[in-house]
Amino acid sequence: MPSYGRTDSAQIEGVTVIGEAVRTVMPERAEFFIEVTATAQTAAQAIRDNHAKTTQIVQALGSLGVTHADIQAISQQVHSLYSPIMPSLAPYAGMTQIGTGGFSPYGTASGVQTEIQFGAYQARHLIRVSVREPGRVGEIADTAVRAGATACGAFSFHAADEGGARRAVLETAGKDAKLKAEALAAVAGKQVGDPVTITEDIVASNGTLAALRAAAPFAFGAAAPEVAGELQYYARVTATFRLE
């Protein structure tokens, strides 16, 4: 008869270690977001004004070497805006009021308009601007703002090959884990066998490592201060190896 709920009491003789690695690279591109807003009495006019304003900003950025390929439209929206105004004298419209000289200072119900609506439309255009020379991102953002745009959020810096940088630091963390396992195995008079499990814990970049160290210095350890303009990629893996 089969036995259900039975577990194997044999345990794998092994060693579990944590491997870490940090890779520092110089950014090769930057990007930021801008918003272009235009308001008009009609939706069509708001869209036309927004398009003209966007064209003016693109031309201003083009004078600094920003091409159309570096400018990407993220979203474009048109909102209807209106302000309903209720006359303050409306509560008295249905009442007969006698003022000085026998005349009513509030008028009559037939002469009161219950609501007046002032309409307007706002066209909003969100744009991503990529900068091929990270050192000029401030100059280019200032130019966009002077041309009529609104800067949105913070600047972000990236390596040319983000995926390659992450894979490289992850591989280095895996090698670090194996070296640690071999050192511990030698102390016990053993040798490291095949890996049983390897788990990726963290792969962080773009300032995340500095934030993690600030929040948990004992978990991530001390490190040399970051150099302005550099990007750090951090990886941590947990691995278990057999002992032979």
C-alpha positions in Angstrom: 0.0 0.0 0.0 1.3 3.5 -0.8 2.3 5.6 2.2 0.9 9.1 2.1 2.3 12.1 4.0 5.7 10.5 4.4 8.8 12.7 4.2 12.3 11.7 3.4 14.4 12.2 6.5 17.6 12.4 4.5 18.9 15.9 4.3 21.4 17.2 1.7 24.8 18.0 3.2 25.6 21.4 1.9 26.5 25.0 2.5 24.3 28.1 1.9 26.0 31.4 1.1 25.2 34.9 -0.1 27.0 36.4 -3.0 27.2 40.2 -3.7 28.5 42.4 -6.4 28.6 46.1 -7.3 29.3 47.3 -10.8 29.9 51.0 -11.5 29.4 52.5 -15.0 29.2 56.0 -16.5 25.8 57.0 -17.8 25.6 57.3 -21.6 22.2 58.9 -21.9 19.6 60.8 -19.8 15.9 61.5 -20.1 13.3 63.7 -18.6 9.6 64.5 -19.1 7.9 67.8 -20.0 4.3 68.8 -20.3 2.8 71.2 -22.8 -0.5 72.8 -21.8 -2.8 75.1 -23.8 -6.2 76.5 -22.8 -8.9 77.9 -25.2 -12.6 78.5 -25.4 -13.1 75.6 -27.9 -11.6 72.1 -28.0 -10.4 72.6 -31.6 -8.6 75.9 -30.7 -7.0 74.3 -27.6 -5.6 71.5 -29.7 -4.3 73.9 -32.3 -2.6 76.1 -29.7 -1.1 73.0 -28.0 0.3 71.8 -31.3 1.8 75.2 -32.1 3.3 75.4 -28.7 4.8 71.9 -29.0 6.3 72.7 -32.4 7.9 75.8 -30.9 9.4 73.7 -28.1 10.7 71.0 -30.5 12.3 73.7 -32.6 14.0 75.2 -29.6 15.4 71.8 -28.6 16.5 71.1 -32.1 18.8 74.1 -32.0 20.7 72.2 -29.2 21.0 69.0 -31.3 17.9 67.1 -30.0 16.4 65.3 -32.9 12.8 64.1 -33.5 13.9 60.6 -32.7 14.9 61.8 -29.2 11.4 63.2 -28.6 8.6 60.8 -27.8 4.9 61.7 -27.2 3.6 59.7 -24.2 0.0 61.0 -24.0 -2.3 63.8 -25.2 -5.5 64.7 -23.4 -8.2 67.3 -23.8 -10.3 68.3 -20.7 -13.5 70.3 -20.6 -13.4 72.9 -17.9 -16.3 75.0 -16.8 -17.4 77.1 -13.8 -21.0 77.1 -12.8 -21.9 80.4 -11.1 -25.1 80.7 -9.0 -26.2 84.3 -8.4 -26.0 85.2 -4.7 -29.4 86.8 -4.9 -31.1 83.6 -6.2 -32.5 82.6 -2.8 -34.5 85.9 -2.8 -35.8 85.5 -6.3 -39.2 84.0 -5.3 -39.8 86.5 -2.5 -41.3 90.0 -2.7 -38.9 92.4 -1.1 -39.8 96.1 -0.5 -36.8 98.4 -0.3 -36.5 102.1 0.2 -39.1 104.0 -1.7 -41.2 100.9 -2.3 -38.9 99.3 -4.9 -37.5 95.8 -4.6 -33.6 95.8 -4.5 -33.5 92.1 -5.4 -35.7 92.0 -8.5 -38.2 89.3 -9.2 -38.1 85.7 -10.1 -38.6 86.4 -13.8 -35.4 88.5 -14.0 -33.0 86.0 -12.4 -30.9 83.6 -14.3 -30.4 80.5 -12.2 -27.0 79.4 -13.7 -24.3 80.9 -15.9 -21.7 78.6 -17.4 -18.3 79.8 -18.6 -16.7 77.0 -20.7 -13.1 76.3 -21.6 -10.9 73.4 -22.9 -7.4 72.5 -21.9 -5.1 70.3 -24.1 -2.2 68.6 -22.3 0.7 66.9 -24.0 3.2 64.7 -22.1 6.5 64.2 -23.8 9.7 62.2 -23.0 13.0 63.9 -24.1 16.1 61.7 -24.4 19.5 63.3 -24.2 22.5 61.6 -25.8 25.0 63.7 -23.8 24.0 63.3 -20.1 26.1 66.3 -19.2 23.8 68.6 -21.1 20.5 67.5 -19.7 20.2 70.5 -17.5 20.8 72.9 -20.4 18.3 71.1 -22.6 15.6 71.0 -19.8 16.1 74.8 -19.2 15.6 75.5 -22.9 12.4 73.5 -23.0 11.0 75.4 -20.0 11.9 78.8 -21.4 10.1 77.8 -24.6 6.9 77.2 -22.7 7.1 73.6 -21.4 6.7 72.5 -17.8 9.3 70.0 -16.4 7.8 66.9 -14.8 9.6 64.7 -12.3 13.3 64.1 -11.9 16.0 63.5 -14.5 17.0 59.8 -15.0 20.4 58.5 -16.2 21.0 55.2 -17.9 23.8 53.1 -19.3 23.8 52.3 -23.0 23.1 48.6 -22.3 20.9 48.4 -19.2 20.3 44.7 -19.6 24.0 43.9 -20.1 25.0 45.8 -17.0 22.4 43.9 -14.9 23.5 40.5 -16.3 27.1 41.3 -15.7 26.6 42.2 -12.0 24.4 39.2 -11.5 27.0 36.9 -12.9 29.6 38.4 -10.6 27.4 37.9 -7.6 27.0 34.3 -8.5 30.8 33.8 -8.8 31.2 35.5 -5.4 28.7 33.0 -3.9 30.7 30.1 -5.2 34.0 31.5 -3.9 32.5 31.9 -0.5 31.1 28.3 -0.6 34.5 26.9 -1.6 36.2 28.8 1.3 33.7 27.4 3.9 33.9 23.9 2.5 37.7 24.0 2.8 37.4 24.9 6.5 35.3 21.8 7.0 37.6 19.6 5.0 35.1 19.2 2.1 34.8 20.2 -1.5 32.0 22.1 -3.2 29.7 20.0 -5.4 26.9 20.9 -7.7 24.6 23.8 -6.7 21.3 22.8 -5.2 19.5 26.2 -5.4 20.4 29.6 -6.6 18.0 32.5 -5.8 18.3 36.1 -7.1 17.4 38.4 -4.2 18.1 41.9 -5.4 19.2 43.6 -8.6 19.2 47.4 -8.0 20.3 50.4 -10.0 20.0 54.1 -10.4 20.5 55.1 -6.8 18.5 52.3 -5.3 21.6 50.8 -3.7 22.4 54.1 -1.8 18.8 54.2 -0.6 19.0 50.6 0.6 22.3 51.2 2.4 20.8 54.3 4.1 17.8 52.4 5.3 19.6 49.2 6.4 23.4 49.9 6.8 24.0 46.6 8.7 22.3 44.6 6.0 24.2 46.1 3.1 27.4 47.2 4.7 29.4 50.4 4.3 30.8 51.5 1.0 32.8 54.3 -0.5 30.7 57.3 -1.3 29.3 57.4 -4.8 31.0 59.6 -7.4 28.7 62.2 -9.0 27.7 61.1 -12.5 28.3 57.4 -11.9 25.7 54.6 -11.9 25.9 51.7 -9.5 24.4 48.3 -10.3 24.0 45.9 -7.3 23.1 42.2 -7.2 22.7 39.7 -4.4 22.1 36.0 -4.7 21.6 33.2 -2.2 23.0 29.8 -3.3 23.2 26.4 -1.7 26.0 23.9 -2.8 26.4 20.3 -2.0 29.4 19.3 0.0 31.5 16.3 -1.1 
